[in-house]
């Protein structure tokens, strides 16, 4: 079992930055690939970024490529999402999730993720 708790959300102006954190419990955190997803009101939950168990592999949605950076610190059982040049369209609840699926299949859908956090709200004002 892995329990995930996101933090770092908030209100920011367009062009600003935020760093989200996702703290995990459990000794097997380093064996999971981690993903970030977001869900705007009335819309489906969408993939944002993913990182392999070692941190050596990352993958991003086109909409955030070049602006967001995912990283992890396995010693601290934490994964991060650095968000720069934020836009109003980035407004959503952001979720982190853990999957045991192999990194060779980059998981951009929600189904392979077994564990989810409660989400943190990010609001970008224009």
Buried (B, 14 or more C-beta within 10 A) or exposed (E): EBEBBBEBBEEBEEEBEBEBBBBBEBEEBBEBBBBBBBBEEEEEBBBBBBBBBEBEEBBBBEBBEEBBBBBBEBEEBBBBBBBBEBBEEBBBBBBBBBBBBEBEEBBBEBEBBEBBBEBBEBBBEE
